C-alpha cells in the first residue's frame, strides 16, 4: 500500500531541519526597544519570563499593527538564573524592538518569588510585588492587559496571574480595562476568542522569539511555534466555535479568554464575534469590544 502522506510528513521534517540551520539572532533588528512607560490607553503585556511575550503575542501584534494600539511588554521577571538576567534583558529589548513594542521591567532586576509557593512563603515580598504592579497599572492606565490564565502550569505563569488579579483588585473602583488571559504551558479549558495570524505575522513572531538567543540555543522552541499555532486551530474550532462544529479555515491561530475589569471585578463581555480572521478588520473588532464593555 502506498501512503500518500509520507512525502508530506517528510517535508515537515525537512522544514524543521532547514529552520535549525538558520542562526538564531543572525538578522538585523530595526531598533532596540526603549525602556519607557507608555502613554495611557495602550496595551500592557505582562510576560512571566522573557520570550513569553513573543509566544502569546498574536493578538497584541495585530492590535498594534492594525488598530494602532501601542503595545508595551512588562517583564515581570528576568528568569531564575541571575547570571543570565543581563543577557535576557538585552535579548528581550531586541525581540520587542523587532516587533515595534515598548518594554519595561517590573523591577530593576525583575520581581522575585512570583509563584504560588512564593506567595505563601514570603507574603511581604509578595505584597511589594503586587504594589509594584498596581503602581504600573495606575500610571499607565492601559486599555487592555494580557497575562496568563490561572492554570498555565508553570509556577511563574500562575504567579503572574494571581499578581495581576490582586493588583487589579487594589485599584480605585473607577479603573476599567479589557482583560485577556493567555495560554502556553497548559491549555485553557474555556477560551472564548480565537485569533488567526497571517504567514507574515507568524514569521515575525518566530523571528522575535529566535532573538532570545540564549534560550533557543538550548531548546529551539521558536521552530515549533507554527505547529503549536496550527494545533490551536483544531482546539479552537471546538472550544470557541462549539463542540461538533466545523473548524474555521485558518492555518495559524492563538486562543485567549477575553473579559473586562469593571467596577472592581472581572466581568464577561457579550461579544458577537469570537473569532478574528486574518482578513478581518481588527480595528472594527476592537471598537466592538469597547462598545460591549461600555454597555455593561
C-alpha positions, -999 to 999 in steps of 0.1 A, spaced: 0 0 0 13 34 -9 7 60 18 1 94 1 11 113 32 46 100 36 63 127 15 41 154 31 53 144 65 89 142 53 85 178 42 76 188 77 108 170 90 128 188 63 114 222 72 125 217 108 160 207 97 161 238 75 150 260 104 177 246 126 203 258 100 191 294 105 214 310 131 192 325 159 198 362 162 216 364 129 193 391 115 192 428 117 170 443 144 153 476 133 159 491 167 163 480 203 131 487 223 134 516 247 127 511 283 99 536 288 63 537 302 36 542 276 11 569 274 -24 560 288 -47 539 266 -24 513 252 -19 476 258 3 461 285 15 425 280 27 411 313 53 383 305 63 359 333 97 354 315 115 370 286 102 352 254 66 347 267 57 380 250 65 366 216 49 332 221 15 346 231 18 378 210 -5 371 181 -33 394 193 -11 421 207 8 422 174 -24 426 154 -38 452 178 -6 472 173 -3 469 136 -39 470 125 -57 490 152 -28 514 161 -28 504 198 6 509 214 19 477 229 43 476 259 57 444 273 62 444 311 89 419 320 76 406 354 108 385 360 140 381 341 143 344 350 157 325 379 193 323 367 209 355 380 239 351 357 216 352 326 195 382 336 215 409 319 217 388 288 180 380 289 171 417 293 193 426 262 176 398 242 142 410 253 149 445 241 159 431 208 128 410 205 104 438 215 123 462 192 118 438 163 80 437 169 80 475 174 68 472 210 79 491 241 94 473 271 96 479 308 108 459 338 85 455 367 117 459 389 153 467 380 163 430 383 128 416 378 105 406 406 114 376 428 95 346 440 65 351 417 48 318 422 21 302 443 49 290 466 64 324 469 30 340 475 25 317 506 60 316 520 71 353 516 39 374 520 59 406 525 78 402 492 45 393 475 28 424 488 57 445 475 53 428 441 15 435 440 22 471 449 47 475 421 22 461 395 -6 482 408 15 513 405 23 504 369 -14 500 361 -23 532 378 4 551 360 -2 536 325 -40 534 326 -40 506 299 -70 499 278 -62 462 277 -39 439 298 -26 405 288 -15 379 314 -15 341 318 -46 321 329 -47 307 364 -39 271 353 -10 277 329 11 250 347 44 269 351 47 283 386 58 317 375 29 319 349 4 310 376 21 335 400 18 363 374 -20 356 371 -25 360 408 -2 390 408 -23 408 382 -57 399 398 -46 412 432 -31 443 417 -64 450 398 -84 444 429 -64 472 447 -72 498 421 -99 525 425 -134 514 415 -134 537 385 -105 518 369 -115 496 340 -98 478 312 -102 447 289 -86 416 304 -71 390 281 -58 358 296 -32 339 276 -20 303 274 12 284 266 23 258 291 -12 245 297 -43 249 275 -73 268 288 -105 248 293 -127 277 284 -111 301 258 -136 323 242 -115 340 215 -96 326 185 -74 350 166 -59 340 132 -24 351 122 -11 357 87 21 340 75 40 373 78 28 377 115 38 341 124 72 346 107 77 377 127 67 360 160 92 332 152 119 356 143 113 377 175 114 345 196 147 335 180 162 367 193 161 352 227 193 335 216 205 320 248 172 303 254 165 289 219 201 276 216 193 250 243 158 244 230 147 256 196 111 262 205 108 291 181 107 265 154 77 247 169 57 278 173 39 275 139 29 239 147 15 250 181 -5 277 164 -18 251 139 -30 229 167 -47 259 182 -70 259 151 -80 223 159 -87 231 196 -103 265 189 -127 251 163 -144 232 190 -137 251 222 -145 285 208 -167 276 178 -187 250 196 -184 212 201 -190 193 169 -189 224 147 -167 229 116 -133 244 123 -127 277 106 -104 277 75 -75 291 95 -39 278 93 -24 296 124 -42 309 154 -39 317 191 -65 312 218 -74 337 245 -101 343 272 -113 379 269 -133 396 296 -131 430 313 -123 445 346 -151 469 356 -164 482 389 -138 462 409 -143 428 393 -139 406 363 -170 406 340 -179 388 309 -181 406 275 -212 400 254 -193 398 221 -210 386 189 -177 376 173 -154 351 190 -131 345 160 -110 371 143 -98 361 108 -66 374 93 -85 394 67 -110 408 93 -107 444 105 -91 443 139 -98 480 143 -135 473 138 -134 443 161 -116 463 188 -143 490 185 -169 464 191 -150 452 222 -150 488 236 -187 492 229 -195 459 246 -175 470 277 -193 503 278 -227 487 277 -221 465 308 
